[in-house]
Amino acid sequence: MCKDRETVLVFGGIDPHNDYGVGRNTGKNIFRYVPDENIWEFVGELPVPRHHHCVQFFKARIYLVGKCHIYSNYLNT
């Protein structure tokens, strides 16, 4: 990724294009939105699908913690 570009990163979440069961359409894709160009770019995939997680950017690192498994309503951290 370009170091000096403003971007928005989206990690996983609810994926309306895949069916894992009612209320469990969880994605593992990572996308980047570039506001200056008004485009979305595919960046990669998470090791496992996740939703209801938290992402933090701290000291030039990205931390992703917590999640719900696609076949469970329980939170895993």
N, C-alpha and C positions, 0 to 999 in steps of 0.2 A: 504494500500500500504506500501511497505517497505520503511522506512525512508532514508536509505543510498544507495538506488539503483538508478542508472541513468535510467530515463524513458522519453519517449515522449508521451504526451497526445494529443489525437485528439478528438475534440468536434464537433459533428454534421457535417454540410457541405453538399455537394452534394452526394446523395446516388443513384448510378446507378441501384440498385436493386428494387427500388420502383418508381412507375409512378404517379406523382402528376400533370402531364401536361408537355408540352414542356418547357424545361429549368427550371423546378421546382422540380427536384428530390432531395428533401431536407431531410437529415437524422437527427435523434436525438440521435443516439448512441454515447457513449463515449468509446474510445479504448485507450489502453496503449501499447506502443511498448517498449520491453526490449532489448536493443542492445546487452548486454552480452550473452543473450540466443537466440537472433534473433527470438523472438516470439511476436505475437500480442495477447492481452487479452481483452475481453469485460469487461468493468468496470461498466457501467450502462447506463441510458438514461437521456437526458435533459427533462424538463417538456413539452416542445414543440419543434418541429423541427426548426432548424435555419440554415441559411447560410449567408455569408457576415457579420460575427460578428468578434469580437476581444477578445482574451483571454490574461490575464496578470497574472503572478505569482508575488505577492508582500507581503513581510513579512509573509511568510508561508500560504498565502491564494491565492485562484484562483478566479479571477474576469472575468466574461464573460459578455460583453456589446454589445449592438446593434444587429440587425438581420433583415432579410427580412422574411416576412410571406410566407408560401408555396404557397398561392393563390394570392399573390400581389407582385409587383415589388418595393413597397415602403419600405423604411428603418424604422424600429421601434427601439426605444431605451428604 
